Structures are given as structure tokens and as C-alpha cells.
């Protein structure tokens, strides 16, 4: 007897492929297929894939598979009795359910990177307590930036002398931390988490951020009982928020003979990439493309391309909506546009944006990545932006929903106002209706017909 699967397939090879796909869908991490669009970035200029498995380097007809959704539930790919998504070789990984994203260790973490806000004396005491506990009580290998140990005020803490020689140091931008760090602890404000993201241009270890700064939108943990909270994380009792990042590739114009060909710059950002007019008094004139199609020309002060995490940063100040970090999307927000109808938009996470100067632009455009690496782009230069496959796994103090809405209320005072007084219905009826009832009663007697 023929099975239902054999009715779908015309050959034995297609039948085996379909059965293999069904077995993959039952696993914890499911894969979905998406028709790839032709990437505008030359393959040789894309992000290095040396550290990726061979199966992730598969190309088809000169295309590059990009993630469509980092953390949305995997959709069912069959629609009704006859419809289904077309099969192709480009496979992207999706996580089944954001609410089920829990941290687990397949081996005990041994190395921890402690990132401290530099030149902040108020954090030194907490920093010394933490590294002393990690080294002596937990026997972990602790990495810190060399600039942190250069602080002369650390000499005032006697406990730090016993652990100073046991700390491993590195210098940002010089030393590579890839595959050396199991766990990250941030002490400071939101800038420490952004700095941690910039240190890892590929896979990022789980990040636990303590609120010791000013705003603390991305730092949900309090330092009072840090031992218990760190122990919960080390034992795997924590929820995760996968904060997507943007992969930004800057391509410079080359001359006709190709002698001054410049190597492209690739940067991953957690919040946003900002393109503006810089010091020029003229409006910026920028062409925006989406998957190779010209969408619009931006005339104004500039453009913000942000992640959902960055929606509550520069983008919300420019009038954009706030998006939960688990939503797979890219936000495009104009800065002071010279048009009343140019509103912020949200596009799918897997698209590829190209930003370039319009031919009639009077001035260059300036670009910055998470507020850093500011540089000018001239005519012929272009900026490509898409969602990176390397998110930042941010550890939640409670869960994804509670942490985010607590941050909205406490840091941004979202929907915070004085409460309305409750109406005392009995008192209201007594004071407002007594006179009215007497008047009605009087009018009722006056209007009665006279006896005859």
C-alpha cells in the first residue's frame, strides 16, 4: 500500500529527503527553508566562515543563505491538503519558542570575563568582591581588561592584592577572545553590555549584567546578593533573551584600475547603525535599497537602522515604536525627515539593506556603529546591513516579559502617571442628586391637573 508520503514525491530520493526533513523538525532546534535572494555583497567580502561547520557554507547559484528569523517559532510548512513551501538548499535555524529559551551548560563553565565600567570609582568595591569570590570560592579563571588593572585606586583594596596576580588580562581590539570565554559578567550601565558585544564579532558567551550605572535598561540584576544570583546562572537556572545584532559591511569605492582596492569593514552592532549628514549644513540625500530594490531616498538629517534592542535607544527618541527584543525585525527610522509622511517602518529580520549616497547628494554621509567607529562615506561607497546569525544571549533576572516591561516602567517611565481617584458612587449620588430629586418632586406636584 502506498503511504501518504509517497504521494508527495515522484522519486525515491525525494521520499528520503522528505522523511529526513520530518525527523529534523522533531529536534529541539528546527530548521526551515527559505527561498534565497541574491545577496548584493560579493561572497569574498562577507563575514568569515572559517569557524562554521561545512554544512553552513553551502551556496547555491552564487547566493548566500541569510537568517530569516532568529527566534520566532518555526512555522508549519504545509498549508491545507495541497500547499507547502517550496524546498530548497538554503536552511536557516529557528528556535521553537522564545518563552522556552533557557540557559543550559553541556559542560561546567570554567572561564569568566568580568567587564567593569572604566574610570568609575563607585564600582571598584563591587568589582573586588566579585573577582575575589570567583577566584577563591569558585576556582574560576577570570579575565579582565588590562585598562581596568591600571586604575591606581585598586591599591586601596587589600583583598584585591591576593587575586591580582591570578587574573588574566587582555586588550580590546588587539587580543582575540574567541573560544576562550564561557561566561560574561558586566558591572556598570548599558554601555558595558554594548562593549561586551563589540568584543565578540562571532559567537557571544551568555552575558549577565548587573545594574551599577545610570539608566540600566539592559542590566536587570542587582548586586546586593550577587553570590546567589551567579550561582543560579552557573547551575543553569536562568532564562535567556536572544538579542539580535546587525551585521554591517562597508564597501569603499575602487578606481577603474583596481589598484586602490580597500578591504571591506565588517562590524556587528547591538543597538543601531546611524547614517547622518555630519557637519554639513545641507540635508542628507541617501538612497535606501531593500534586497536590491530601491525603496526610497532619505532627505533629512539621516537614518537609523536598529535592532529591537536598539528600538528603545536612539530610535525611540526619533519617534519610533518600542519592540520587544525577541521580535525578529529590523527598524528603519528617519531622523528629522523633510517629509510629513516619512514614518518609521519595521522590516523582516532576514532582508538586506543597502545605503548609499544619492548621485545628486551635495555632501558626504557619516556612519557610526553603536555610537562608535564614526567614519565618512563618499560617492560610490555603500553600506550593507542585515541581521547577524550571532545574537547576544542576555540572561534574564526573571523572564523575557517581566524584565522588559519592568525596564520600560522604571527606566523610561512608560505609562507612568498619577492614579485617578476612585469615585465614591454613594457619596456622589447623595450630593449631586438630592437637590435634583427635590426639584423633580416639586415640579411633579406643580404639573398635576387641578381637581374639578
Buried (B, 14 or more C-beta within 10 A) or exposed (E): EEEEEEEEBEEEEBBEEBEEBEEEBEEEEBEBBBEBBEBBBEEEBBBEEEEEEEEEEEEEEEBBBBBBBBBBBBEEBEEEEEEEBEEEEBBBBBBBEBEEBEBEEEEEBEBBBBBBBBEBEEBBEBBBBBBBBBBEEBEBBBBBBEEBEEBEEBEEBEEBEEBBEEBEBBEEEEBEBEEBBBBBBBBBBBBBBBBBBBBBBBEBBBBBBBBBBEBBBBBBBEBEEBEEBBEBBBEEEBBBBBBBBBBBBBBBEEEEEEEEEEEBBBBBBBBBBBBBBBEBEEBBBBBBBBBEEEBBEBBBBBBBBBBBBBBBBBBBEBEBEBBBBBBBBBBBBBBBBEEEEBEBBBBBBBBBBBBBBBEEBEBBBBBBBBBEBEEEBEEEBBBBBBBBBBBBBBBBBEBBBEBBEEBBEBBBEEEEEEEEEEEEEEEEEEEEEEEEEEEEEEEEEEEEEEEE
